[in-house]
Amino acid sequence: MVSTFGSDVIGSLQSLLGTIVIAVFVITFIVQAFQIPTQSMENTLLVGDYLLVNKLCYGEPGVGDHLMPYQKIARGDIVVFHYPVDPTQHFVKRVIGLPGDRLRMVNKRVFINGKLLSEPYVRFIEPPNDAFRDDFPRVDIPAPRLEGEWWLEMRKLVEDGQLIVPAGHYFVMGDNRDDSEDSRYWGFVPRGNIIGKPLLIYWSVQDWDRSPLGSPESRLYHIAYAVTHIFQITRWNRTLRLIH
């Protein structure tokens, strides 16, 4: 015979285990949390934004479409993906070129298949001054920080001054166009590298590394400071904001 206390303990453990299983399933297959570490997507996404990313939205279509309507990756979508040069890193950028597109930039303006692309989300922080970055693609001049393999590949995919996006690949760029190392510098994102689409900024924090207390390099210090100053460092106007 099992005592009431024992039954309560077993029940609590079963409930806890069930919660853990559900949480692992959700994190593994449905949503995942990411942090924005750089300025490349400003002002759409800021350093200190914490995102929930929908990992199912771009799944392969099939018989379950009526239960989980999958989307095609569309131009203008913000996506999280494994960085092609180092798949252990996660990047977030905006999809600009789709498979089969012919892309070029003239004086910072993007043209897709000969038509000017409307980009109200783009931020420019300096006048045109980089021939490779602002007038793309350029096969006559390599750029600083340019990946060597991409330099060789890109030259084979340029026709009439336009870059042809191959099947199964996407050309992505940051909204902070003058401060983004993106497909211009390291190439296309393969379809298999794309993890999902950001849904929500569930938390956003200001820069608080310069606090005079403790060492900014200390992770323990960072955690302690965040817990004790959560109301001061939180950007309340960005927290729980949907991402479009």
Beta strands, then each sheet from edge to edge (+ up, - down):
strand 1: 31-35
strand 2: 49-54
strand 3: 78-82
strand 4: 90-97
strand 5: 102-106
strand 6: 109-112
strand 7: 115-116
strand 8: 158-159
strand 9: 162-164
strand 10: 169-173
strand 11: 189-190
strand 12: 194-204
strand 13: 241-242
sheet 1: 1+ 2- 12+ 3- 4+ 10- 11+
sheet 2: 1+ 2- 12+ 13-
sheet 3: 7+ 6- 5+ 9- 8+
end
